[in-house]
Amino acid sequence: MLTVSQFDLPLEDPVLKFLVVLIIILSAPLLLNKIKVPHLLGLIIAGAAVGPNGFNVLTRDSSIVVTGTTGLLYIMFLAGLEIDMAEFKKNKWKSMGFGAYTFVIPFIMGIVAAHYILDFNWLTSFLFASLFSSHTLISYPLVSKLGVVKNRAVNITVGGTVITDIAALLVLAVVVGMTTGQVNAAFWTKLSVGIILFAAAVLIGFPIIARWFFKKVSDKISQYIFVLVMIYFAALLAELAGIEAIIGAFLAGLALNKLIPHTSSLMNRVEFVGNAIFIPFFLISVGMLIDFTVFFKDFETIKVAILMMIISIGGKYLASVATQKTFSYSKAEGGIIFGLSSASAAATLATVTVGYNIIIGETDLGEPIRLLDESILNGSILLILVSCTISSFVTQKNAEEILQQDNEDTMDETNPETENILMAINEIETVEPMTNLALLIRSKSTAENVFALNIINEEKNDSSKKNAEKILELAVQGGAATDIKITPLTRYDTDVISGISNVIKEYDITDLLIGISGKKGFSPSFVYNLYSGYLNNKTANVLVYQAIQPASTIQRYFVILPKNAEKEPTFFHSLLKVWNIARNSGSKIDFYGTDETIAVIEKIRKRANIEASFIIFNNWFEIKKVFEKMKDNDGLIMIMAKRNMVSYLPQMQRLPDYLNDHFRERNFLLIYPSLPKAEDYRKDTRDIANAKDFVEIGKIVGRLFK
């Protein structure tokens, strides 16, 4: 029972403390969004107001610190998890370039100011300068919320953050070692070996462990807890290696990047919990460190604080301008680089705390002489407030400009066909795999046009009706877990084929998904329905899918294309499904096709990058040699053709028998492109065949691969 004394400040009752924090998390975005102030800044200011240096409503105790630390690790983990790996690899040298700029420029400015303005010795000057080289991606949730995390500028900023933070923290380790007299051959050996072992354990070991876990454990709650374990375990390994925990969290994100598809329910849970609880706790805990009274303590604190802000903000601005000019980025992209990299928090706080706690001597009065004195500690707290404020405003402004520009570019391009996806489901075991596939192949604009269908061919059979309701409810729940609306459809019909065909016409379906049970494979009845029924529809792509393991655990897909595939007018709509699988899952794609087909696909990749390899393959009679290259955790995708299409091959008819014999334990997807309108067939074929570059294909492809 609550008593009056329990309302004394600071609050001690855990229920009251948690309630206050939740009220702040709830109200800050609602109130500040109306006046165009980033809610991240509101949470920091609220933390300062209720913290020990404000109205002393809450103390920054262990519960706040632990939850806040999780929030910081979460930010870095999400940065690694959401990064586009294909773009990351493509821009690795640019990330290193930005990392060099954002470390060296503030570092040099800091050394000069410390030694020649503040009269610090060289060792203290180096440590002081390292405060400004690091930065925290505190405004990353803003770009994530606005959906611009795949922008190239965001990509190189995230990569550069790891480089500059590692460099800054290494400076901290070396300076502390030199101060305590521990820098020797053993020190360097331990540090370098520790970092190498740590990186290998996370980047190589974590994917192996996670792939095994996700294949064996399907429980959603257990999968989420496993992700949290990986975050903290990587953070612990980083600390054991002698670097900060945030680096471990980021590498954990990279390690799990391809195992948690961006469209999956697990990704939705990871983002939801982080943005709802952990990250706001971190921002509030940062705010609790801020003490506005330090401005009025003495002139030395004010002088140091102003100097620190000039070096930090100015150095990061110069680094972002240098990056923008070097790589010919737009003004908005340069702005978002500055916004993301201008916030000082985690690494800065860690460095100044360590430096403040190291005592290198005593004054004549017996007072301790610290490596970094109290004025720098207070200046750092003010730097956190100012830099986070600037970071929030600048990031939001430029992210909105980039988003607006992307939308304008999209509007300028040819509108694609409406995408309506239909899952024909009749067995419970195929519901989850088919739902996951539908979410993987869908385009960004398809948030509601996904349907789940069950055909009941006995009108008054209560058992069939209940089974249909159960199956469709599972599909709806699977979509809801990723914020995608799946519309359930129950149809009574004497014939399954005619029922599906009528639904395709009624809902203007563009993609029909049919699931195969690994136990049954291609049964004679299914093969008959496929060739005599499903493939007779002319308006929808038909996708036949067998899933033996979760799609998230597939490392690589072998995509085999027949000769003349690129000459089919509907080929690009089918290829888009492969592209979306690559983008949404992060799996590597190996394309096998003729010279002409591969040339067209390579042109597309220049516009919409994915991680892919291209292998010339001209003889379908040798297709078994391609199958023999496949390993465990590889999947097969084959672009097929219906009769009378220019890419049709008689061998395709025998494929189901081969898959039955050799692919019962492996994932595969067969894509049968829809047929074009007869009056457009020759014209579209000629236009594609004669196209010399992707721009010329533009009217046919439109913005599909955007």
N, C-alpha and C positions, 0 to 999 in steps of 0.2 A: 504494500500500500504506500502511495506517495504521501510525503509529509511536506510541510512548508519549508523545512530546512533543506530539502532536496532541490529546491529551486534557487538556493544560494549560488552565486557565481564564484568560480567557474562551475558549470554543471558536472556532477559526478555520476548521476544515474545513467546507466548505459542506454536505457530506452529514450530518455530525454535527449541525450547527446545524438543518438542516431536520428531521432525525429528532426532535430534542428538541421542536421546535415542534409537530410532528404528534402526538407522544405527549401533549403538553399538551391539544391540541384534542380528542383521542380520550378522554382520561381525565377531564377536567374535568366534562363532562356526566354521564358514567356514575357518577362518585363523588358529585357534589353533588345529583343528582336524588333519590338515596336519602334525603338529609337535608333535602329541600325547599328547597335553596338554588339560586337562579337560576344557570344555568351561565355566563351572561355575567359575573357577579361573580367566579366561579371563574377565568375566563380572565384577568381583570384582576389578581386576587391572584397568580395563577401568573406573570404577566408581571413583577409587582413582585419575586417571589421569585427568578426566574432572571435578572433584569435587572442592570444595573451598580450599582444601589443595594441589591441583595439579595445573593445568593450569587455574582453576577458570572459566571453560566454563559454568558450571551449578551450581546453588546453591541448597543446600539440603532443598528446601522449602516444604510447606505443601503438594503440589501435589505429590512430590516424596515420602514423608513420608507416605501419605495415601495409594498410590498404592503399595509401598514397604511393608507396614504392611499387606495389602491384600495378597501379595506374601508369607509372612511368615506364615500367617494363612492357606494359600493354601497348603503349604508344609505339615503342621501338619494334615490338613484335608485329604489330599491324603494318608498320612501314615495310618490313621484310616480307610479310605475308601477302600484301596487296600489290607489291611491285610487279610490273610486267617483266618477266624474266627475259623474254625475247628482246625487249627494248633495253633492259639492263645490260645484257651482254653486248648489244649493238652499241650502246653508249658508254661502255666501261672506261674508255680513254677520256671521254668528256667528264665523267664522274671524277676521275683522277685529276683532271685539269682543274675542275671546280674545287676539289678537295685541297689541291695545292694552293690555289688562290686564297681560299677562305681560311687556310691555316697560316700561310706565310705573311700576307699583308697585315692582318691584325697583330701577328706575333712580332714583326719588325717594329710596327708602331708602338707596341707595348714595351719592348726593350728600350727603345729610344726615350720614351716618356719616363719610364721607371728610373733609368740611369742618369739622365740629364736634367729631368725636371724634379723628380722626387728624391734624387740622390741615393738610390738603392745600390747595393753592391751587385756585381754581375749575376751571382747565383740567384739572389732574390728577384732580380730583374727578369730572368728567364722564367721563373715560376709565375711572377706577376703577369708576364706577357701571355703565358699559356691560358690564363683566365679568359682571354678574348678570342682565342683561336677555336675553342670548342663552341658548340651550340646545341640546343635541345629542340627537337621537332614538336614544340608545344602546340603549334597551330596546325599540325598535320590533320587532326580531326575535322578541321574546317574544309580542307581540300577533299577529304574523304567524303564528307557529307554532300559537297557540291558535285561529286563525281568526276573530278579532274585528276585523280591519282595516276592515270596512265599518261598524262601529258609528259613530254620529253623533259621539260624543265623540272618538274616534280621528280621525275625519275633520277636525273643526275644529282639533284639536291640531296635526295635520300642516300644515294651511293656516296656522295662527297661527305655527308655527315659522318658516316662511319670512319672514313679516312681521317678527317680532321679531329674527331673525338679520340681515336686511337692515338694519333700523334700527340695531342695535348696531354693525354693521360700518361703516355710514355715519358714526356718531359717531366711530369709530376713525379713519376717513379724514379727517374734518374736524379732529379734534384734532391729528393728526399734521401735517396741512397748516398749521394755525395755529401749531404749534410751530416748524415749519421756514419759516414766512412765505410759504406758497404759496397761501393761501386768497384768491382774487380772482375776478373775473368769469370768467376763462378756466378756473379750477379747476372752478367750478360747471357751466359749459357742457360741459366735457369729461366730467365725471362723469355728468350727466344724459343727454347724447347717447349716451355709451357704454352706459349701462344700457338705454336704449330700443332701440338697434341690436342689442345682445346679446339682449334678450328677443324681439325680432322675428325675429332669425336662428334662434333655437332653437324658439320656439313656432310659427312659420310655415314656416321653411325646413326644419327637421328632418322634420316629417311628410311633406312633399313628397318629400324625398330617400329616406326610409325606405320610403314606399309604392312608389316606383319600384324600389327595391332588392329588396324582398320579392316583387314581381311578377316580376322578372327572374331572381332567384337563389333556387333551392329547396334548395341544399345547407345542411344544418342547422348544420354547423360554421362555415361562412362567415357565416350569419345571426347566430350568437352573437358571433363576432369583430366583426361590424358593430356590434352593440349596445355592446360595449366601446369601440369607436372613438367612437361617439356620446357615451358618458359622458365620456370624457377630452376630446373636442373641445369639448363644452359647458362643461366645467370650465375649459379654457384660455380660451374666449371670456369666461367670467365674470371671470377674472383680468385679462384685457385691458381689460374694462370697468371695473375698479377695485373689484370685489366678490369675495367668497370663492368658491372653486371649488365648495363644497358647494351653493351656490345654483344653479350651472350644472347640477350632477348632478340636482338635484330637478326643474328645468325640463325636462331631457332626459327624465326619467321621465314628466312630464305630456305632453310632445310625442309620446312613443311609446305612451302609455297605451292608445289605441284600436287600435294596430297590433300589439300583442302580447296576444292574448286570454288571459284568466286560465286557460283550460282547455287552452292550446296546449302542445306539446312545447317550444317555445322559452321560454315562461315557466317551465316546469319546470326547464330547464337554467339559466336566469338565476338562479332562486332557489337551486337546488342548489349551484352553484359558489360563489355569494356566501356562503351559510350554512355551507358546508363549509370554505372556504379563506379568502376575503378578509376577511370580517367577523371571524372569530376572530383573524386576524393583527392587525387593527386594535385589538381589545380587548387583546391581549397587548402591543402596542406602547404603548398607553395605560398599562398597568400598569408598564412599564419606566420610565416617567417618575416614578413614585412613590418618594419617599425618606422612610422612616419616621423617620429620624434628625433631620429638621428640627424635629420637636416638641421636641427637647432642646437646640437650639442657643442660643436666647435667649428671654426673655419677650416681646419685641416680636413675634417670629414667631408665638408661641402666641396672643397677643392679636389680631393681625391675622387669623390663620387662623380663630379662633373667630368673630370679627366677620363675616368673609366668609361663613362657613357659615350664620350666623344670617340675614344679609341675603339670600343666595341661596335657601336652602331656605325661609325664612319668606316671602320675597317671592313665590316660585313657589306656595307653598301658598295665600297670600291671593289670588293671581290665579286659581287653580283654584276656590277657594270662590266668588269673585265671579262667575266664569263659570257655575258650577253654579247659583247663585241666580238670576242674570240670565236664563238660558235654561231654568230649571226642569228640570234634569237630575237623575238619580238619584244617590244617594250613591256608588255604584260608578263611575258615569260621571265624577263629579267627582274620584274617586280616581285613575282611569286618566289623566285630564288632568294631575293633579299628578305621577303617576308618570312619564309620558312627558316632561314638561317640566322635571323637577327636576334632570336630569343636566347637568352642565357639563363640556365636554370640548373639542371642536374650536374653536369660535369663541372661547371663553374663553382657551384656550391661545394662539391666534393673537394675540389682543388683548394679553395680558400679555407675550408674547414681543416684540412690536413696541414696547410701552411700555418694557420693560426695556432694549431696545437703543438707545433714544433718549436721548442725553446732553444735558442742558440747561445744564450748568455744572460747576464744580469746587469742592471744599471748599478750605479754607485749606491742607490737607495735600496737595492735588493729586489727591484721589480724585474720581472722576466722580459727578456728581449725576444720577441717572436719573429719567425721567418716572414710571416705576413701579419702586420699589426692590426689593431682594432679598427683603424680608419678604413683599411681595405676590406675588412669583414663587413662593416656597415655600408661601405660603398657598394659592395657586391649585392647586398640585400636590395638597395635602391636600384641597382642595375637590373636585377631580376624584374622588378615592377615595371620600369620604363621599357625595357627591351620586350617584355611580354606584351605590353600595351601596343607598342609599335608593330610587333610581329602579327598580332591579331588583326589590327586594322588593315595593314598592308596586304596580308595574305588574303583576307576576305575580298578586298577591293579588286585585286588582280585575278583571283580565282573566278570571280563573277565576270570579269572582262573576257577571260579565256573561254569560259562556258558560253557566253554570249556569242563570241566569235565562232566557236564550234557549231552552235545552233544556226548561225547565219550561213556557214559553209554547207551545212546539211540541207538547208532550205534551197540553196542555189543549185543543188544537184537533183538529178532525176529521182522522182519518188519511186520507191520499190513497190512491188506488189504487196498487198496485205498478206500477212503471215498468220494463218490459222492452223494450229497443230491439233491433230486428233489422235488420241491413244485408244486403240481398240483392245480392251482388257477383258479376259475371261478367266484368269487364274490368279489367285492371291500372290503366289510366289513371283510373278512377273510385275506386280504393281510398282514396287519400289524401284527396280532397275529401269523400267520404262519412264517413270516420273522423273528420275534423275537424268535420263537421256533427253527427255523433252526440255528440261531446264537447261541442259548443256547446249542443245542445238538452237534454241530460240535466240532471236535477235533482241537487242536492248529495248526496242519499241514494243515488243510483244509481252505485255504485262498481264493481259486478261484473255487473249485469244487462244487459250489452251483448253482442250476438251477431253474428258475421259468418257468412253462409251462402253456400255455392256449390253449385249443383245440377249433378250430373253425370247426363246422360240416356243415357249409354252405359256400361253396367256394366263392361265389360272394356277400356275405352280408356285405356291407360297415359298417353297424352299429356294427356287431359282431367284425369286424376287429378293428374299433376304440376303442371299449370296451376292447378288448384284449391288445391293445397298452397302454391304460390307466392303466389297471391292472398291466401289467408287468413293466411299468415305475415306479409305486409306489414301487414295490418290489425291483427294481434296486436301487432306491433312498434310501430305507431302509438299504440295504447292504452298499451303499457308505457312509452313515452316520457313519458307524463303520469301514470303510476302508476294507470292504469285497466285493469282486467282485461277483455279482450275474448275471449269464448269462440268458438273456430272450430267451425263445423258443416259437414260434408260430407254431402250426401244424394244417394243414387242414386234417380232417378225418371224415368219415361218422359215426364213432363210437368212443366215448370218451375212452372206455376201451382199444380198440385196439390201439388207438393213444398213450395212456400212456404206454402201453406194448411195443410198438415199440421204444419209446424214452428210456425206461429202458434198452432195448437191445443195442441201438445205443450208449448211453453214459455210459454204464456199471454202472448204478445207484445201489447204495447199500442201500439207504434209501428213501422211498417214503412218502411224507407228504401230508395228505388230511385233509382239514379243514371242520368243521361242523359249520353252523350258529346256534347260540343259539335259534333263532326264529323258525327254521325249525326242528332242532334236527335230529334224525334218521328217515328220510322219508322212505316209502316202497321202492321207487326207489333207494335210496342210499344203503339201506340194501341189495337189490338185487345185485347192482353193487359191493358191498363189497365182498359178499360171492361168487358171480358168476364171478367176474372179477378181482378186485384188488388183492385178496388173492390167485389167481391162479398163479401169478408170483412166481417163485421159488428162484430168486436171490436177491431180495430186502426186507429189513424190511419194513413193512407197519405201519405207525404211523397215527392214527386217532385222531384229536385234536379239542377240543371245548374250546374256551377262552371267558369267560364272563367278566373277569377282567384282567388287565395287569399281565403278568407273574411275574413282579418285585414285585407285592404286595402280592404274595402267601407266607405265612409264613412257611407252612409245607406241604409236599406231603406224602400221604399214598400210598405206593408201595406194591401191592398185587401180589404174585407170586404163580403159581399153583404147585402142587406136581410134582416132577421130572423135574422141570424147569432147574435145574443145569446140567441135563444129556443131554440137547440139545447142540450139538456142536456149534450152532449159538447163544446160550443164552448169551454168554459174549459180543458179538457185540451189542446185544439189551440192555444189562445191562449198557454198556458203555454210552448209551444215558442218562440213569438215572444219572449216575455218573457225566456226563458233566453238566447236569441241576443243580445238587447240587453244583458243583464247580464254575460254572459261575454265578449262581444266589444267592448262599449263603443260600438257603432255607434248612430247616431241613428235613431229610428223615426218615420216619418210615417204615421199611421193615416188611412185614407180609409174612411168609412162613413156610415150614416144617423145622424140626430140621436139616435135611441134607442140604437143600437150604441155610438156615441162616448160617450154619457153613462155607460154601464155601464163602459167601459174607463177613463174618467177616474176613476171611483170606485175602481177597482182600483189605479191609479197612486198614489192618496193613501196606500195601504197599502204598496205595493212600488214605490218610485220608479225610473223609468228616464228617460233623456233622450228625450222624445217630443213630437211635435206632432200636433194633431188637426184634420182637415179634413173638413167635411161634404160627403158625396158620395152623391147619391141616385139617379143614373141610370147604370146599367151600359152603356147604349147609348153613353155618352160616355167610356167607359173609355180610349179611345185618347188623349184629351186628357191624362189622367193619365200615360200612358206617355211622351208627348212632353215632359213636364217632367223626365224622368230624364236625368241626366248621366253622364259617365264615373265609374266607381267607385261608382255606385249599384246596388243590387240590388232585386229584386222578390220579394215574398212575397204569395201570394194564398190566402185561406181559401176553399176550395171547398165543394161539397156533393154528396152522392150523391143519386140519384133518390129521390123520395118524402120528402125532408127539406124542412122549411118554408122553408129558405133557398136551395133549388135554383133555378137559372135555366137555361133552355134555351141561353143564350149560352155557358155553360160548356163545352158540347160542342164548340164551334168554337175554343176557346182554344188547343189544341195547334197547329192550323194557323197561327194568328196568331203564336204564339211561334216557330214554325219560320221564319216569314218575317222577323220583326223582332227576335228575341232570341237569335240564334245567337252573338252576341259579348257576352252579358251574363249575369250570375248570376240565377237565379230558383229559387224554391221554391214548389211547390203543395202545400197541406195539405188533405187530404180527411178530415174528422172521422169517427170511428167512429159506428156507429148505436147508439142507446140501446135498452135492452130495451123491448119493445112495451108491457108493463104499466106501465112507469115514464114513458113518453114524455109523456103529457098532464099528469100531475102535475108533473113537473120543469119542463116548459115553462111551465106556469101560475105556478109559484113564482118562476121567474126573471123572467118578464114583469111580475109584480106587485111585485117587490122595489123598495124605495125607496132603499136604501143597501146598501153592501157587506156590512154585518153580516147583513142578511137573506139575502144570497146565500151566507152562510158555510157552511151545511150542504152545499151543492153544490160550492163551490170549495174548502172545507177550508183547508188550509195551503199549497195549491199555490204561491201567489205569495209565500210567506214569504221 
